[in-house]
């Protein structure tokens, strides 16, 4: 039997007062990406034919930040509850499709869990994603009779017996679009919140004699929502631990899985070693045998095989290193290519540069690439030796096999195979006295 079409509605209208931030709650980042983006990505992994985001607080800022051709947007104003939000989305939903309802502040939900929920719904059933919690305080409870789901009662509306139930509603549901179109207009708001609860569709479905299906997440943190900076930090660490476990399964050695941050995509070859407190942003590719030493930041960079980075190094966007390149402590590289077997081991800045093979960049070297208006490029050809404390004022080229003496400020091309240096004549000034601060 052909699986029904899937439409997804993502509820993202909450204000997030407890975040205490001007940034809309769903734009706060997990793993370097807005939490709402994680939810949208999960929907895309399910091959949803339509994705509708219901937004409110933060308004156009949310919509503009995440605009995409495959997303339709509905503004909920005023916010009258989750049932009201889904009702507003119905004009964007195919009645013949199944509708999956997700939440923009629940960023770690996994597509495998959602597929189980969709499978439980079958062709014509309402399916609820539920969890069993030791402490269910604050959650709606799943009320069953003879094992069958009869309704969901919210914490504020529950009696003592219902509060003792440990099976809770996560809020994530799948339902036939036509059924939602029938149930949602029937919702009332006679409850402690004065809102139209999406959860009340369970009682409506049961009242029609429907058998309500349930499924459960692989881990309860998948359905944890974020309402505060503390909860944001907690889920960030869970997310990073998940990434660390995947990396280790792929063969990466992590000095401490609790002290790595991947804020984008990290692709590693074989026998990669990553020491503590390293941050990877954007897309970073590490070749076979790369070693990243402590306290490094790599952003949108490619590192060739057998290279060593750090400690305390920074690779910025546009960095491309070939094999066996050494970038040492307090060295920054930006928009530069460095060929095989070259090294910059200490206290240097290499920006907008093309560096050949077997080049030694001495300590304290900088490429002066910015004239106040435009960036210019430095070229250092194969086998060059750059002495310590050298300034290369771009645009400038250091020829193949050239040597620059320590302390050189290079403003013209250095010829290949020659020693070039620029130093003022050293003098001693007799009788010079260092200024002394006068007492007041």
LINMOSUL-V826269 format. One record per pair of residues at least 12 apart in sequence whose ideal C-beta (glycine too) atoms are under 6 Angstrom apart, sorted by the first residue. I is the first residue (numbers start at 1). J is the second residue. D is the distance in whole Angstrom. If there is no record, write none. Layout:
BEGIN
i=I j=J d=D
i=I j=J d=D
END
This chain:
BEGIN
i=4 j=98 d=5
i=5 j=49 d=5
i=5 j=97 d=4
i=6 j=46 d=6
i=6 j=48 d=5
i=6 j=98 d=5
i=7 j=50 d=4
i=7 j=93 d=5
i=7 j=94 d=6
i=7 j=97 d=4
i=7 j=99 d=5
i=8 j=43 d=4
i=8 j=48 d=4
i=8 j=51 d=5
i=8 j=100 d=5
i=9 j=52 d=5
i=9 j=86 d=6
i=9 j=89 d=5
i=9 j=101 d=5
i=10 j=39 d=5
i=10 j=53 d=5
i=10 j=102 d=5
i=10 j=104 d=5
i=11 j=54 d=5
i=11 j=82 d=6
i=11 j=85 d=5
i=11 j=103 d=5
i=12 j=26 d=5
i=12 j=36 d=5
i=12 j=53 d=5
i=12 j=55 d=5
i=12 j=104 d=3
i=13 j=54 d=5
i=13 j=55 d=6
i=13 j=56 d=3
i=13 j=76 d=4
i=13 j=79 d=5
i=15 j=57 d=4
i=18 j=227 d=5
i=18 j=228 d=4
i=24 j=58 d=3
i=24 j=61 d=6
i=24 j=62 d=5
i=25 j=105 d=6
i=26 j=104 d=4
i=26 j=105 d=6
i=27 j=65 d=6
i=28 j=232 d=6
i=30 j=107 d=5
i=30 j=236 d=6
i=30 j=239 d=5
i=31 j=239 d=5
i=31 j=263 d=6
i=32 j=263 d=3
i=32 j=264 d=5
i=35 j=107 d=4
i=36 j=104 d=4
i=38 j=107 d=4
i=39 j=102 d=5
i=39 j=104 d=6
i=42 j=109 d=6
i=42 j=111 d=5
i=45 j=111 d=4
i=46 j=111 d=6
i=46 j=114 d=6
i=51 j=70 d=6
i=51 j=71 d=5
i=52 j=72 d=5
i=52 j=89 d=5
i=52 j=92 d=4
i=53 j=71 d=6
i=53 j=73 d=5
i=54 j=74 d=5
i=54 j=76 d=5
i=54 j=85 d=5
i=54 j=89 d=6
i=56 j=76 d=5
i=56 j=77 d=6
i=56 j=79 d=5
i=72 j=92 d=5
i=74 j=88 d=5
i=74 j=89 d=5
i=76 j=88 d=6
i=80 j=195 d=6
i=80 j=196 d=6
i=81 j=195 d=3
i=81 j=196 d=4
i=81 j=197 d=6
i=82 j=198 d=4
i=83 j=184 d=6
i=83 j=187 d=4
i=83 j=196 d=4
i=83 j=197 d=5
i=83 j=198 d=4
i=84 j=196 d=4
i=86 j=198 d=6
i=87 j=184 d=4
i=90 j=181 d=6
i=93 j=177 d=5
i=94 j=177 d=6
i=95 j=177 d=4
i=95 j=178 d=5
i=95 j=181 d=6
i=97 j=177 d=5
i=98 j=174 d=6
i=98 j=176 d=6
i=99 j=175 d=6
i=99 j=177 d=5
i=99 j=180 d=6
i=100 j=174 d=5
i=101 j=173 d=5
i=103 j=171 d=6
i=105 j=225 d=5
i=105 j=226 d=5
i=106 j=225 d=5
i=108 j=222 d=5
i=108 j=235 d=6
i=109 j=222 d=5
i=110 j=222 d=6
i=113 j=217 d=5
i=113 j=218 d=6
i=113 j=222 d=6
i=116 j=215 d=5
i=117 j=129 d=5
i=117 j=174 d=5
i=117 j=215 d=4
i=118 j=174 d=6
i=120 j=213 d=4
i=120 j=215 d=4
i=121 j=174 d=4
i=121 j=213 d=6
i=124 j=176 d=6
i=125 j=213 d=5
i=126 j=175 d=5
i=126 j=205 d=5
i=126 j=212 d=5
i=127 j=174 d=5
i=127 j=213 d=4
i=128 j=173 d=5
i=128 j=214 d=5
i=129 j=170 d=5
i=129 j=172 d=4
i=129 j=215 d=6
i=130 j=142 d=5
i=130 j=167 d=5
i=130 j=214 d=5
i=131 j=168 d=6
i=131 j=170 d=6
i=131 j=220 d=5
i=132 j=166 d=5
i=132 j=167 d=5
i=133 j=166 d=6
i=133 j=168 d=6
i=136 j=166 d=6
i=136 j=168 d=5
i=138 j=155 d=6
i=139 j=168 d=4
i=140 j=152 d=5
i=140 j=154 d=5
i=140 j=169 d=4
i=140 j=199 d=5
i=141 j=153 d=5
i=141 j=158 d=6
i=141 j=162 d=5
i=141 j=165 d=4
i=142 j=167 d=4
i=149 j=212 d=4
i=150 j=206 d=5
i=151 j=202 d=5
i=151 j=203 d=4
i=152 j=169 d=5
i=152 j=199 d=4
i=152 j=202 d=5
i=156 j=192 d=4
i=157 j=191 d=5
i=157 j=192 d=5
i=169 j=199 d=6
i=170 j=223 d=4
i=183 j=201 d=5
i=183 j=204 d=5
i=186 j=204 d=6
i=187 j=200 d=5
i=221 j=238 d=5
i=240 j=261 d=6
i=243 j=262 d=5
i=244 j=257 d=4
i=244 j=260 d=6
i=251 j=270 d=6
i=252 j=268 d=5
i=252 j=272 d=5
i=253 j=273 d=5
i=254 j=274 d=5
i=255 j=275 d=5
i=255 j=276 d=5
i=256 j=276 d=5
i=259 j=276 d=4
i=259 j=277 d=5
i=260 j=278 d=6
i=261 j=279 d=5
i=262 j=280 d=5
i=263 j=281 d=5
i=264 j=281 d=5
i=264 j=282 d=5
i=264 j=283 d=6
i=265 j=283 d=5
i=266 j=280 d=5
i=266 j=284 d=5
i=267 j=285 d=5
i=268 j=286 d=5
i=269 j=287 d=5
i=269 j=288 d=4
i=270 j=288 d=5
i=271 j=289 d=5
i=272 j=286 d=5
i=272 j=290 d=5
i=273 j=291 d=5
i=274 j=292 d=5
i=275 j=293 d=5
i=275 j=294 d=4
i=276 j=294 d=5
i=277 j=294 d=6
i=277 j=295 d=5
i=278 j=292 d=5
i=278 j=296 d=5
i=279 j=297 d=5
i=280 j=298 d=5
i=281 j=299 d=4
i=282 j=299 d=5
i=282 j=300 d=4
i=283 j=300 d=6
i=284 j=298 d=5
i=284 j=301 d=5
i=285 j=302 d=5
i=286 j=303 d=5
i=287 j=304 d=5
i=287 j=305 d=4
i=288 j=305 d=4
i=289 j=305 d=5
i=289 j=306 d=4
i=290 j=303 d=5
i=290 j=307 d=5
i=291 j=308 d=5
i=292 j=309 d=5
i=292 j=310 d=6
i=293 j=310 d=3
i=293 j=311 d=4
i=294 j=311 d=4
i=295 j=311 d=5
i=295 j=312 d=5
i=296 j=309 d=6
i=296 j=310 d=4
i=296 j=313 d=5
i=297 j=314 d=5
i=298 j=315 d=4
i=299 j=316 d=6
i=299 j=317 d=6
i=300 j=317 d=4
i=301 j=315 d=4
i=301 j=319 d=4
i=302 j=320 d=5
i=303 j=321 d=5
i=304 j=321 d=5
i=304 j=322 d=4
i=304 j=323 d=4
i=305 j=323 d=5
i=306 j=323 d=6
i=306 j=324 d=5
i=307 j=321 d=5
i=307 j=325 d=4
i=308 j=326 d=5
i=309 j=327 d=5
i=311 j=329 d=5
i=312 j=329 d=5
i=312 j=330 d=5
i=313 j=327 d=5
i=313 j=331 d=5
i=314 j=332 d=5
i=315 j=333 d=5
i=316 j=334 d=4
i=318 j=335 d=3
i=319 j=333 d=5
i=319 j=336 d=6
i=320 j=337 d=5
i=321 j=338 d=5
i=322 j=339 d=5
i=322 j=340 d=4
i=323 j=340 d=5
i=324 j=340 d=6
i=324 j=341 d=5
i=325 j=338 d=5
i=325 j=342 d=6
i=326 j=343 d=4
i=326 j=345 d=6
i=327 j=344 d=6
i=328 j=345 d=3
i=328 j=346 d=5
i=330 j=347 d=5
i=331 j=344 d=5
i=331 j=348 d=5
i=332 j=349 d=5
i=333 j=350 d=5
i=334 j=351 d=4
i=335 j=352 d=5
i=336 j=350 d=5
i=336 j=353 d=4
i=337 j=354 d=5
i=338 j=355 d=4
i=339 j=356 d=5
i=339 j=357 d=4
i=340 j=357 d=5
i=341 j=357 d=6
i=341 j=358 d=5
i=342 j=355 d=6
i=342 j=359 d=4
i=344 j=361 d=4
i=346 j=363 d=4
i=347 j=363 d=5
i=347 j=364 d=5
i=348 j=361 d=6
i=348 j=365 d=4
i=349 j=366 d=4
i=350 j=367 d=6
i=351 j=367 d=5
i=351 j=369 d=5
i=352 j=369 d=4
i=352 j=375 d=5
i=352 j=377 d=5
i=353 j=367 d=5
i=353 j=378 d=4
i=354 j=379 d=5
i=355 j=380 d=5
i=356 j=381 d=5
i=356 j=382 d=4
i=357 j=382 d=5
i=358 j=383 d=5
i=359 j=380 d=5
i=359 j=384 d=5
i=360 j=385 d=5
i=361 j=386 d=5
i=362 j=386 d=5
i=362 j=387 d=5
i=362 j=388 d=4
i=363 j=388 d=5
i=364 j=388 d=5
i=364 j=389 d=4
i=365 j=386 d=5
i=365 j=390 d=5
i=366 j=391 d=6
i=367 j=392 d=5
i=367 j=394 d=6
i=368 j=391 d=6
i=368 j=393 d=5
i=369 j=394 d=5
i=376 j=394 d=4
i=376 j=395 d=4
i=377 j=394 d=6
i=377 j=395 d=6
i=378 j=392 d=5
i=378 j=394 d=5
i=378 j=396 d=6
i=379 j=397 d=4
i=380 j=398 d=4
i=381 j=399 d=6
i=381 j=400 d=4
i=382 j=400 d=5
i=383 j=400 d=6
i=383 j=401 d=5
i=384 j=398 d=5
i=384 j=402 d=5
i=385 j=403 d=5
i=386 j=404 d=5
i=387 j=404 d=5
i=387 j=405 d=5
i=387 j=406 d=4
i=388 j=406 d=5
i=389 j=406 d=6
i=389 j=407 d=5
i=390 j=404 d=5
i=390 j=408 d=5
i=391 j=409 d=5
i=392 j=410 d=5
i=393 j=411 d=5
i=396 j=410 d=6
i=397 j=413 d=5
i=398 j=414 d=5
i=399 j=414 d=6
i=399 j=415 d=5
i=399 j=416 d=3
i=400 j=416 d=4
i=401 j=416 d=5
i=401 j=417 d=4
i=402 j=414 d=5
i=402 j=416 d=6
i=402 j=418 d=6
i=403 j=419 d=5
i=404 j=420 d=6
i=405 j=421 d=3
i=407 j=423 d=6
i=408 j=421 d=5
i=408 j=422 d=5
i=409 j=422 d=5
END
